[in-house]
Amino acid sequence: MNTSSLPLVSMDSLRELEESLDGQSVLCRGFVHRYVQMWPQRLCRIKVAVNSHQWDEATEAALSLFSSSAMVGAEQLGQLAGDLVELLKQRHFEGASDYLAALALCGDRTAVELEDSYVQSTA
């Protein structure tokens, strides 16, 4: 669960995403903004599934968070989501529940960082 060596947000990944969209920064910022807006629902989906032992649903939700986080450069959150996927695949129930607080904190910090440093940035 140690993500301290990773950046919260990789600006290089965001630049790569922009490049993949032919440099359309407005389109990219809109995509990242929607990612940020969806964070509370994503977290809720994971929490409900883990707490109700819906392991397939929890795994799918964590995998979705993992892949979308990679796209927007949310490196720490992506690492945590990937770790959670592994715990869920192993049916490590207590470990998965223990991850929820760290996931929530990291996701909240990531959402603020993406919004402040990228979406609202005019640079």
VMD Tcl script that draws the C-alpha trace (Angstrom):
set ca {
  {0.00 0.00 0.00}
  {3.03 2.31 0.02}
  {2.42 4.87 -2.70}
  {4.69 7.59 -1.33}
  {7.27 7.12 -4.08}
  {4.66 7.87 -6.75}
  {3.40 11.33 -7.66}
  {-0.19 12.03 -6.74}
  {-0.75 13.17 -10.34}
  {1.58 12.71 -13.29}
  {1.51 15.74 -15.55}
  {3.43 13.69 -18.13}
  {0.50 11.27 -18.34}
  {-1.89 14.17 -18.80}
  {0.28 15.56 -21.61}
  {0.29 12.12 -23.25}
  {-3.50 12.01 -22.99}
  {-3.70 15.45 -24.62}
  {-1.37 14.29 -27.40}
  {-3.53 11.21 -28.00}
  {-6.42 13.63 -28.51}
  {-4.44 15.56 -31.16}
  {-3.55 18.27 -28.68}
  {-7.16 19.18 -27.93}
  {-6.60 20.38 -24.39}
  {-10.22 21.52 -23.96}
  {-11.44 18.00 -24.73}
  {-8.84 16.50 -22.40}
  {-9.70 18.91 -19.57}
  {-13.36 18.00 -20.00}
  {-12.52 14.30 -19.75}
  {-10.45 14.85 -16.61}
  {-13.17 17.05 -15.11}
  {-15.71 14.24 -15.63}
  {-13.27 11.81 -13.99}
  {-13.12 14.14 -10.96}
  {-16.91 14.52 -10.89}
  {-17.35 10.74 -10.98}
  {-14.98 10.12 -8.05}
  {-17.65 10.15 -5.29}
  {-19.82 7.66 -7.19}
  {-16.86 5.42 -7.95}
  {-15.86 5.35 -4.29}
  {-19.43 4.70 -3.17}
  {-19.75 1.81 -5.63}
  {-16.56 0.22 -4.29}
  {-17.52 0.74 -0.63}
  {-21.01 -0.69 -1.04}
  {-19.73 -3.70 -2.95}
  {-16.90 -4.45 -0.49}
  {-19.06 -3.94 2.60}
  {-21.82 -6.17 1.23}
  {-19.34 -8.82 0.03}
  {-20.27 -8.42 -3.62}
  {-16.78 -9.40 -4.70}
  {-17.33 -9.47 -8.46}
  {-18.93 -6.02 -8.36}
  {-16.17 -4.70 -6.10}
  {-13.48 -6.12 -8.39}
  {-15.11 -4.61 -11.47}
  {-15.44 -1.21 -9.78}
  {-11.83 -1.26 -8.54}
  {-10.60 -2.33 -11.99}
  {-12.54 0.53 -13.58}
  {-10.95 2.97 -11.12}
  {-7.53 1.46 -11.81}
  {-7.77 1.87 -15.58}
  {-9.33 5.33 -15.56}
  {-6.77 6.55 -13.01}
  {-3.97 5.42 -15.30}
  {-5.48 7.42 -18.15}
  {-5.54 10.68 -16.17}
  {-2.19 10.21 -14.46}
  {-3.60 9.56 -10.98}
  {-0.65 7.37 -10.08}
  {-1.12 6.90 -6.33}
  {-4.84 6.26 -6.67}
  {-4.21 3.87 -9.55}
  {-1.70 1.94 -7.44}
  {-4.15 1.67 -4.56}
  {-6.93 0.56 -6.90}
  {-4.63 -2.06 -8.44}
  {-3.69 -3.34 -5.00}
  {-7.37 -3.52 -4.10}
  {-8.09 -5.53 -7.27}
  {-5.45 -8.05 -6.19}
  {-6.92 -8.33 -2.69}
  {-10.38 -8.86 -4.13}
  {-9.19 -11.49 -6.58}
  {-7.71 -13.38 -3.62}
  {-10.96 -12.89 -1.66}
  {-8.97 -11.18 1.10}
  {-12.04 -9.66 2.69}
  {-10.52 -7.94 5.72}
  {-7.68 -6.50 3.67}
  {-10.11 -5.09 1.12}
  {-12.14 -3.40 3.85}
  {-8.97 -1.97 5.38}
  {-8.09 -0.35 2.03}
  {-11.24 1.76 1.84}
  {-10.06 4.60 4.10}
  {-6.74 4.97 2.28}
  {-8.51 4.81 -1.07}
  {-10.99 7.50 -0.01}
  {-8.28 9.85 1.27}
  {-6.07 9.41 -1.77}
  {-9.02 9.80 -4.15}
  {-10.14 13.02 -2.48}
  {-6.62 14.47 -2.65}
  {-6.29 13.37 -6.27}
  {-9.58 14.97 -7.27}
  {-8.53 18.30 -5.74}
  {-5.09 18.12 -7.37}
  {-6.48 17.29 -10.82}
  {-9.08 20.04 -10.63}
  {-6.70 22.70 -9.28}
  {-3.54 21.85 -11.23}
  {-4.99 20.72 -14.53}
  {-8.69 21.30 -15.16}
  {-8.73 24.90 -13.89}
  {-5.25 25.68 -15.21}
  {-5.02 27.99 -18.21}
  {-1.39 27.10 -18.93}
}
mol new
graphics top color blue
foreach p $ca { graphics top sphere $p radius 0.5 }
foreach p [lrange $ca 0 end-1] q [lrange $ca 1 end] { graphics top cylinder $p $q radius 0.2 }
display resetview
